[in-house]
Amino acid sequence: ADGDTICLLSDIKIVGKLVLTGDKEVTLAGKDDEVAKQITYTKDTSITSPDLYMIEVGVENGTATTTKLTLENVKIDAEEQDIRCIRVCPESILTLENEATVCNGRAVHTDYSTGTNDWGGGIVVDSTAKLIMNEGSAVTDCSAEQGGGIYLSGEMEMTGGTISGNTAVGDYFGTTLSRSAHGGAILIRANRADYDESYNAPAKLTMTGGSIKNNKAASTLSAFGGAVAILGTPKESVDLTNEFIMTGGTISNNTAGYGGAISVYAADSYWNGNASVKISGNAEITQNT
């Protein structure tokens, strides 16, 4: 019911994508005094189309629902399979609280024809959706062609937690060299993941605390933003300004070919659009390469 907590007493292996929907707010939690319970995934062999992510919060297609999911002391582990961990759909909110971990998601392919479903290895946040990371949470060891940890086309608030060990690897475009890797930890762009459709509202990341560290954009050519990258969004009905505001927290020890910590790129008809980066207060950016 709305407002209730589901307490996990054991690890869970889901078969096929798990859809959590409805206009309600629910907390999924392990017991405070125990090691975090683990949710893992196995492919549903009865269907022909492979899933692109383990868990869907809200509704990806059709009428949006206001689904609010909070994870506490739970590990969402893709176990380095070729699948992302979570999609936060329009109007829905995902909150990661103490000891909530999203890890080992992958959206990596060497086939250049796979296109936009290679964005966001750990979490995909759709327009009008929101991701909140609080103290003690983590997104770790995920990888994708762009947005190794998180692909953000909606809104994200980071007040605490850690985003670490994620990698943007770039695409191959039919060659032997990978290129165009953007955002080892986070890629900010108001484009719908998997559909390559521009949104009419900008994407926005606000960071007041926490740590983004040890991530990398690692393509052979054109690796942008070891921690955070903003890509321009093609003009639709409005001009969009994708935004990153940092007033606290630390960005450290990230690596890229261009912009070890932060990269902003906008050019020609596909990558155009505007971007705003505001860094102030107690923000610390250090030892990036």
Salt bridges, closest charged atoms under 4 A:
GLU34 OE1 - LYS37 NZ 2.80
GLU56 OE1 - LYS17 NZ 3.22
GLU60 OE2 - ARG87 NH1 3.67
GLU79 OE1 - LYS13 NZ 3.86
ASP82 OD2 - HIS109 ND1 3.32
ASP118 OD1 - HIS109 NE2 3.37
ASP126 OD1 - ARG87 NH2 2.98
GLU157 OE2 - LYS130 NZ 2.80
ASP194 OD1 - ARG84 NH2 2.86
ASP194 OD2 - ARG87 NH1 2.59
GLU197 OE1 - ARG192 NH1 3.67
GLU243 OE2 - LYS278 NZ 3.68
